[in-house]
Amino acid sequence: MPKIALISDIHANIDALEAVLADIDQQGVEEILCLGDIVGYGAAPAECVKLVRECCFVTLMGNHDEYLVKDPDKFVLSRRIRDPLVLAKETVPKDDLKWLSKLPFTAEVHGFTIVHASLHHPESFNYLINRLDALQHFAEQKTPLCFLGHTHSPVVTQSLPNDDVRTVPLRDSETLLDRTQRYAINVGSVGQPRDGNPRAAYGIYDPEYHSFTLRRVSYDISKAAERIIKAGITEGNATRLFEGM
C-alpha cells in the first residue's frame, strides 16, 4: 500500500496549501486525504476549495466548511470567523459549494478512520484535548488508527489499559506505531498552526512500516498575511500566522 498524505485545517491559506502540495510531490505519496476546514480565517477560499477538490482522494466536512454551506449569517460568530466566511460565500463558485455541502463527517479508508474533530458525535465537532475527550473518542473508534485535525496542534494520543490515555506532542520526524495499540493522531494545520511553529503542518502515513511522519513546510507567510489585510478581514487573522498561535 502506498504512502498517504493527510492534510487538515487549510483555512483558505492558498500560499501554505501550495507549498504543502509541492512538498507532498517530493515524498513518494500516491494519495492525499483532507480532514476538513478548507475555508475560514484566510483570504483565498475559492482557490483552496478548487485545489483540494482536484487533489484529494477523500475530503471531510470541517466546522468552518459547515458554517459556510449552512450560511454564516445563521450563526452567531466573532468577526475573525464570520468575515472570512462571508468572503467565501461571495467567492466560492456554486458548484464547489454544492460539493462542500455533501462532504461526510467521517470516513474509513485503507483500514483506518479519518474525522475532522472527534468520533464522539463527529457532527458536533467536539475537541479532543483532555483525558475525557480522548476516552469519549476512543469509545467510538473501531479501527486501530484514526487521523484528525481541528485543534491545529499535532499530537499523538494513545489508548491505554484501565481507561487511561497518553498524549504526546509530535515533532517533525517519523513516529513508529505499535500495531497492537490504538492511536488518534492529530496531523496539525496547513493554514494556521497553533503549536508555536508557524510553518505549515501535515502528515504522511506509511502503511508498510505503520509509521507517521509529521512534515513542517515553510511558505511565504507575509504574502498570506497581505492577502488577509487586502481582503478587509480582521488583522488578527494575519498576525497570528507569524506567531503560529
C-alpha positions as CSV (number, residue, x, y, z in Angstrom):
1,M,0.0,0.0,0.0
2,P,1.4,3.4,-0.9
3,K,2.2,6.3,1.4
4,I,-0.8,8.5,2.2
5,A,-0.7,12.3,3.0
6,L,-3.1,13.8,5.4
7,I,-3.9,17.5,5.4
8,S,-6.2,19.5,7.6
9,D,-7.3,23.0,8.6
10,I,-6.2,24.8,5.4
11,H,-8.3,27.8,6.3
12,A,-8.2,29.5,2.9
13,N,-4.4,29.9,3.0
14,I,-3.5,29.1,-0.6
15,D,0.2,30.0,-0.1
16,A,0.5,27.4,2.6
17,L,-1.5,24.8,0.7
18,E,0.5,25.2,-2.5
19,A,3.8,24.8,-0.5
20,V,2.5,21.7,1.2
21,L,1.3,20.1,-2.1
22,A,4.7,20.8,-3.6
23,D,6.4,19.1,-0.6
24,I,4.0,16.1,-0.9
25,D,5.0,15.7,-4.6
26,Q,8.6,15.0,-3.4
27,Q,7.6,12.4,-0.8
28,G,6.5,9.4,-2.9
29,V,2.9,9.9,-1.8
30,E,0.2,8.5,-4.0
31,E,-2.9,9.6,-2.2
32,I,-4.0,12.7,-0.3
33,L,-6.8,12.9,2.3
34,C,-8.2,16.2,3.6
35,L,-9.7,16.2,7.1
36,G,-11.7,19.4,6.7
37,D,-11.8,23.1,7.3
38,I,-10.7,24.2,3.8
39,V,-12.3,27.6,4.3
40,G,-12.3,30.2,7.2
41,Y,-9.8,32.7,8.6
42,G,-7.9,33.2,5.4
43,A,-8.4,35.2,2.2
44,A,-8.3,32.6,-0.6
45,P,-11.3,30.2,0.0
46,A,-12.3,29.7,-3.7
47,E,-8.7,28.8,-4.7
48,C,-8.3,26.4,-1.8
49,V,-11.6,24.6,-2.4
50,K,-10.7,24.2,-6.1
51,L,-7.3,22.8,-5.4
52,V,-8.5,20.4,-2.6
53,R,-11.3,19.1,-4.9
54,E,-8.7,18.4,-7.6
55,C,-6.0,16.8,-5.5
56,C,-7.7,14.9,-2.6
57,F,-9.0,11.3,-2.8
58,V,-11.3,11.9,0.2
59,T,-12.3,15.2,1.8
60,L,-14.2,15.6,5.1
61,M,-16.5,18.3,6.4
62,G,-15.0,20.7,8.9
63,N,-16.9,23.1,11.2
64,H,-15.9,26.2,9.1
65,D,-17.0,24.3,5.9
66,E,-20.3,23.6,7.6
67,Y,-20.8,27.3,8.7
68,L,-20.3,28.2,5.0
69,V,-22.7,25.8,3.4
70,K,-25.4,26.4,6.0
71,D,-24.8,30.2,5.6
72,P,-22.6,32.1,8.1
73,D,-25.4,34.7,8.6
74,K,-27.4,32.0,10.5
75,F,-24.7,31.7,13.2
76,V,-23.5,33.9,16.0
77,L,-19.8,34.2,15.1
78,S,-17.0,36.5,16.0
79,R,-15.6,38.8,13.3
80,R,-12.4,36.8,12.9
81,I,-14.6,33.8,12.0
82,R,-17.5,35.5,10.2
83,D,-15.7,37.9,7.9
84,P,-13.7,35.2,6.1
85,L,-16.8,33.1,5.7
86,V,-18.7,36.0,4.2
87,L,-15.9,36.3,1.7
88,A,-16.1,32.6,0.9
89,K,-19.9,32.9,0.5
90,E,-19.3,35.6,-2.1
91,T,-16.4,34.0,-4.0
92,V,-16.7,30.2,-3.9
93,P,-18.5,29.0,-7.0
94,K,-21.9,27.4,-6.6
95,D,-20.8,24.1,-7.9
96,D,-18.0,24.0,-5.3
97,L,-20.4,25.0,-2.5
98,K,-22.7,22.1,-3.5
99,W,-19.7,19.8,-3.4
100,L,-18.8,21.1,0.1
101,S,-22.3,20.6,1.3
102,K,-22.2,16.8,0.5
103,L,-18.9,16.1,2.3
104,P,-19.0,13.4,5.0
105,F,-18.1,13.9,8.7
106,T,-16.1,10.7,8.8
107,A,-14.7,8.0,6.5
108,E,-12.9,4.7,6.8
109,V,-10.0,4.4,4.3
110,H,-7.5,1.6,4.0
111,G,-8.4,0.2,7.4
112,F,-8.1,3.4,9.4
113,T,-10.6,6.2,10.3
114,I,-10.5,9.9,9.5
115,V,-12.5,12.6,11.1
116,H,-12.2,16.4,11.5
117,A,-12.6,16.7,15.2
118,S,-13.7,13.7,17.4
119,L,-15.5,10.5,16.7
120,H,-17.7,11.3,19.7
121,H,-20.6,12.9,17.9
122,P,-18.4,14.0,14.9
123,E,-21.2,16.3,13.6
124,S,-20.8,18.4,16.8
125,F,-17.0,19.0,16.2
126,N,-16.0,18.3,19.8
127,Y,-12.4,19.0,20.6
128,L,-10.1,16.2,21.6
129,I,-7.9,17.9,24.2
130,N,-8.1,16.3,27.6
131,R,-8.5,12.8,29.0
132,L,-12.3,12.7,29.0
133,D,-12.3,13.9,25.4
134,A,-9.9,11.1,24.4
135,L,-11.9,8.4,26.3
136,Q,-15.1,9.5,24.6
137,H,-13.4,9.5,21.2
138,F,-11.8,6.0,21.7
139,A,-15.2,4.6,22.8
140,E,-16.3,5.3,19.2
141,Q,-13.0,4.4,17.4
142,K,-13.4,1.0,15.8
143,T,-10.1,0.9,13.9
144,P,-6.6,0.8,15.5
145,L,-5.7,4.1,13.9
146,C,-7.6,7.4,13.5
147,F,-6.4,10.7,12.0
148,L,-8.0,14.1,12.8
149,G,-7.4,17.8,13.0
150,H,-9.5,20.7,14.4
151,T,-7.1,21.8,17.3
152,H,-4.4,22.9,14.8
153,S,-1.8,21.2,17.1
154,P,-0.1,18.0,16.0
155,V,-0.2,15.3,18.8
156,V,-0.5,11.6,19.1
157,T,-2.9,10.2,21.7
158,Q,-2.7,6.5,22.6
159,S,-5.4,4.5,24.3
160,L,-4.0,2.7,27.4
161,P,-5.5,0.0,29.7
162,N,-7.8,0.9,32.6
163,D,-9.4,3.8,30.8
164,D,-6.2,5.8,30.6
165,V,-4.6,7.7,27.7
166,R,-1.3,9.2,26.8
167,T,-0.9,12.3,24.7
168,V,2.5,13.4,23.3
169,P,3.2,16.4,21.0
170,L,4.5,15.5,17.6
171,R,7.8,16.8,16.2
172,D,8.7,16.9,12.5
173,S,10.1,13.4,12.5
174,E,9.0,9.8,11.9
175,T,7.0,8.0,14.7
176,L,6.8,4.2,14.6
177,L,3.5,2.9,15.8
178,D,2.8,-0.3,17.7
179,R,0.4,-2.4,15.6
180,T,-1.2,-3.8,18.8
181,Q,-2.2,-0.4,20.1
182,R,-4.8,2.2,19.2
183,Y,-3.9,5.8,18.3
184,A,-5.6,9.0,17.4
185,I,-3.2,11.3,15.6
186,N,-3.8,15.0,15.1
187,V,-2.0,16.0,11.8
188,G,-1.8,19.7,12.7
189,S,-2.8,22.6,10.4
190,V,-1.7,23.5,6.9
191,G,-3.0,27.1,7.0
192,Q,-3.0,28.2,10.6
193,P,-0.7,26.2,13.0
194,R,-1.3,26.8,16.7
195,D,1.6,24.9,18.3
196,G,4.1,27.8,18.3
197,N,5.6,26.8,15.0
198,P,4.3,29.0,12.1
199,R,5.4,26.5,9.4
200,A,2.6,24.6,7.6
201,A,2.0,21.1,9.1
202,Y,0.7,17.9,7.5
203,G,1.4,14.2,8.0
204,I,2.4,11.1,6.0
205,Y,1.2,7.6,7.0
206,D,3.3,4.7,5.7
207,P,1.2,1.5,6.0
208,E,4.2,-0.7,5.2
209,Y,6.1,0.4,8.3
210,H,3.0,1.5,10.3
211,S,4.7,4.9,10.8
212,F,3.5,8.5,10.9
213,T,5.8,11.4,9.8
214,L,4.9,15.0,10.6
215,R,6.1,17.4,7.9
216,R,6.7,21.1,8.5
217,V,6.9,23.3,5.4
218,S,8.0,26.9,5.1
219,Y,5.9,29.2,3.0
220,D,5.5,32.9,2.3
221,I,3.7,34.0,5.4
222,S,4.0,37.7,4.5
223,K,2.1,37.1,1.3
224,A,-0.7,35.1,3.0
225,A,-1.0,37.9,5.6
226,E,-1.1,40.6,3.0
227,R,-4.0,38.7,1.3
228,I,-5.9,38.8,4.5
229,I,-5.4,42.6,5.1
230,K,-6.3,43.4,1.5
231,A,-9.5,41.4,1.8
232,G,-10.6,43.5,4.7
233,I,-10.5,40.6,7.1
234,T,-9.6,41.4,10.7
235,E,-5.9,42.0,11.1
236,G,-5.6,39.4,13.9
237,N,-6.1,36.6,11.4
238,A,-2.9,37.8,9.6
239,T,-0.7,38.5,12.6
240,R,-1.3,35.1,14.2
241,L,0.2,33.4,11.1
242,F,3.6,34.8,12.0
243,E,3.2,33.5,15.6
244,G,2.0,30.0,14.9
245,M,-0.7,30.5,17.6
